[in-house]
């Protein structure tokens, strides 16, 4: 038989989702794949129950139900101050994963290059390669995960650089980019005529004094920013796969066409139910931030109490742990052994870094108190893994 695609020859399965399977095999507490074990807001699930017998059950408009897009435009303006045309500047997608894929396909031609900060969410490199483009990685420097503006500019000035992917707040390192840092990125994007594709799924999960700033609101960035996001994290509905792209009308028109041929459209009944969440008042988002702050303090504070070497996330719901003291050269094997011997699942850090980083693992803490306390109890015995 003829060989399969060279483009996908180097792909593996998602390491994040692989660790969920390992966790299930050993009965470990799953702090690897980032989904909560608590329920979505009751108003959303109640609305879904009302919809179930009556619909809608057929295709929605390809780029998203009208009421969903209108509610999303209102929410976006409320939090960012940026007016959004629901008819010309929004495409509803099957999760932010599709939103990112559609955005990269919209922007890139074969041979173009895309700048990505490292560490990065594992899909970004694959999205670029599937678009026949080449990722260029720029390191974020631990422990604060700052970037060197000169190194970033060196990447931007390379031939055929077309776009940058920016995750803010960042998965996996929890960095929240300051307005000053975003201004550096904006200035370079304008200088070198580059699109910035933002992943903003954690926009409402930040920890004081850090606050999310929307890159698209900076001078000159409205027309060159492509916002990719979803409802998954904000409303604890990761399985609903409701994402979106917000961009200028010219870009959005092209994204609509790509999206149409990728997935046709997002799930009609789920959009209808989720509209309720898009209309939540500010109190919901304050309570959300307070809830995640509590979970961070419980879990990250507990890890510090155990004497474990961990980062202090500024946003999102992940924490990186340094495993240097345990004598492992292979962080994936460490994570497998952690599941088997300690009973807690994490993700090997090497899956997030372009650099040869094998001394970090990632936990997430979007869990009930009892889950996090049980995980901390098990982690209290982690030093038995030392070689």
ZIPE-V928847 format. One record per residue. RES is the residue in three letters. PSI is psi as a letter, one per 40 degrees, with the letter a starting at -180 (999 if undefined). D_LAST is the distance of its C-alpha to the last C-alpha in whole Angstrom. Layout:
BEGIN
RES&PSI&D_LAST, RES&PSI&D_LAST
END
This chain:
BEGIN
UNK&i&46, UNK&i&46, UNK&i&42, UNK&i&41, UNK&h&41, UNK&d&39, UNK&d&39, UNK&e&36, UNK&d&35, UNK&e&32, UNK&i&31, UNK&i&29, UNK&i&29, UNK&h&28, UNK&d&24, UNK&d&25, UNK&d&27, UNK&d&25, UNK&d&22, UNK&d&25, UNK&d&25, UNK&d&22, UNK&d&22, UNK&d&25, UNK&d&24, UNK&e&21, UNK&f&23, UNK&i&21, UNK&h&23, UNK&g&24, UNK&f&23, UNK&c&23, UNK&h&27, UNK&g&29, UNK&i&32, UNK&i&33, UNK&e&33, UNK&i&36, UNK&i&40, UNK&i&42, UNK&h&45, UNK&d&47, UNK&d&50, UNK&d&49, UNK&d&48, UNK&d&51, UNK&d&53, UNK&d&51, UNK&d&52, UNK&d&56, UNK&d&55, UNK&d&54, UNK&e&58, UNK&e&60, UNK&a&58, UNK&i&57, UNK&e&56, UNK&i&57, UNK&h&56, UNK&i&56, UNK&h&57, UNK&d&55, UNK&e&54, UNK&i&54, UNK&i&56, UNK&d&58, UNK&d&58, UNK&d&54, UNK&d&54, UNK&d&57, UNK&d&55, UNK&d&52, UNK&d&54, UNK&d&55, UNK&d&52, UNK&d&51, UNK&d&54, UNK&d&53, UNK&d&50, UNK&e&50, UNK&e&54, UNK&h&54, UNK&i&57, UNK&h&56, UNK&h&58, UNK&d&57, UNK&d&59, UNK&e&58, UNK&e&55, UNK&h&53, UNK&h&51, UNK&h&49, UNK&i&47, UNK&g&44, UNK&i&41, UNK&e&40, UNK&d&39, UNK&d&42, UNK&d&43, UNK&d&41, UNK&d&42, UNK&d&45, UNK&d&45, UNK&d&44, UNK&d&46, UNK&d&49, UNK&d&48, UNK&i&47, UNK&i&49, UNK&h&47, UNK&e&45, UNK&i&45, UNK&i&42, UNK&h&40, UNK&h&38, UNK&h&35, UNK&i&33, UNK&h&29, UNK&i&27, UNK&i&29, UNK&h&30, UNK&d&29, UNK&d&33, UNK&d&34, UNK&d&34, UNK&d&35, UNK&d&38, UNK&d&39, UNK&d&38, UNK&d&40, UNK&e&43, UNK&f&43, UNK&i&42, UNK&h&39, UNK&i&37, UNK&h&36, UNK&h&33, UNK&h&33, UNK&i&30, UNK&h&30, UNK&h&28, UNK&i&26, UNK&e&26, UNK&e&29, UNK&f&29, UNK&i&33, UNK&i&34, UNK&h&36, UNK&d&40, UNK&d&40, UNK&d&38, UNK&d&39, UNK&d&42, UNK&d&41, UNK&d&40, UNK&d&43, UNK&e&46, UNK&i&44, UNK&h&47, UNK&f&47, UNK&h&45, UNK&d&46, UNK&i&44, UNK&i&41, UNK&h&39, UNK&h&38, UNK&h&36, UNK&h&37, UNK&i&35, UNK&h&32, UNK&h&30, UNK&e&27, UNK&e&27, UNK&e&30, UNK&h&32, UNK&h&35, UNK&h&38, UNK&i&40, UNK&d&44, UNK&d&44, UNK&d&41, UNK&d&43, UNK&d&46, UNK&d&44, UNK&d&43, UNK&d&47, UNK&d&48, UNK&d&47, UNK&d&47, UNK&d&51, UNK&d&51, UNK&e&50, UNK&g&51, UNK&i&48, UNK&i&47, UNK&h&44, UNK&h&43, UNK&h&41, UNK&h&39, UNK&f&40, UNK&d&38, UNK&f&37, UNK&d&40, UNK&e&41, UNK&g&37, UNK&i&37, UNK&h&36, UNK&i&38, UNK&e&40, UNK&i&39, UNK&i&41, UNK&h&41, UNK&h&44, UNK&h&46, UNK&d&46, UNK&e&49, UNK&e&51, UNK&i&50, UNK&h&54, UNK&e&54, UNK&e&51, UNK&d&53, UNK&e&54, UNK&e&51, UNK&h&48, UNK&h&47, UNK&h&45, UNK&h&43, UNK&a&42, UNK&i&42, UNK&e&43, UNK&d&39, UNK&d&37, UNK&d&40, UNK&e&42, UNK&f&39, UNK&f&40, UNK&d&37, UNK&e&39, UNK&d&42, UNK&f&42, UNK&h&44, UNK&a&44, UNK&i&46, UNK&h&47, UNK&h&50, UNK&i&51, UNK&i&55, UNK&d&57, UNK&d&57, UNK&d&54, UNK&d&54, UNK&d&56, UNK&d&54, UNK&d&51, UNK&d&53, UNK&d&54, UNK&d&51, UNK&d&50, UNK&d&53, UNK&e&51, UNK&d&48, UNK&e&48, UNK&d&52, UNK&i&51, UNK&i&49, UNK&h&49, UNK&d&53, UNK&d&52, UNK&d&49, UNK&d&51, UNK&d&54, UNK&d&51, UNK&e&49, UNK&d&52, UNK&d&52, UNK&d&49, UNK&e&50, UNK&e&53, UNK&i&51, UNK&i&52, UNK&d&50, UNK&d&49, UNK&d&47, UNK&d&45, UNK&d&45, UNK&d&43, UNK&d&41, UNK&d&39, UNK&d&39, UNK&d&37, UNK&d&35, UNK&d&35, UNK&d&34, UNK&d&31, UNK&d&30, UNK&d&30, UNK&d&29, UNK&d&26, UNK&d&25, UNK&d&26, UNK&d&24, UNK&d&21, UNK&d&22, UNK&d&23, UNK&e&19, UNK&f&18, UNK&i&17, UNK&h&17, UNK&i&20, UNK&i&23, UNK&g&27, UNK&i&29, UNK&d&32, UNK&a&33, UNK&a&32, UNK&f&30, UNK&i&26, UNK&h&24, UNK&h&21, UNK&h&17, UNK&h&15, UNK&e&12, UNK&d&11, UNK&e&9, UNK&e&6, UNK&e&5, UNK&h&8, UNK&e&11, UNK&h&13, UNK&d&13, UNK&d&15, UNK&d&13, UNK&d&11, UNK&d&14, UNK&d&15, UNK&d&12, UNK&d&13, UNK&d&16, UNK&d&15, UNK&d&13, UNK&d&15, UNK&f&18, UNK&h&18, UNK&h&19, UNK&i&19, UNK&h&20, UNK&h&18, UNK&d&19, UNK&d&20, UNK&e&23, UNK&e&25, UNK&h&25, UNK&d&27, UNK&i&25, UNK&g&21, UNK&h&19, UNK&e&16, UNK&e&14, UNK&i&17, UNK&i&17, UNK&h&21, UNK&i&22, UNK&i&25, UNK&f&27, UNK&g&31, UNK&i&30, UNK&i&32, UNK&d&31, UNK&d&30, UNK&d&28, UNK&d&26, UNK&d&26, UNK&d&25, UNK&d&22, UNK&d&21, UNK&d&21, UNK&d&18, UNK&e&16, UNK&e&17, UNK&e&14, UNK&d&12, UNK&e&9, UNK&e&8, UNK&e&6, UNK&h&4, UNK&999&0
END
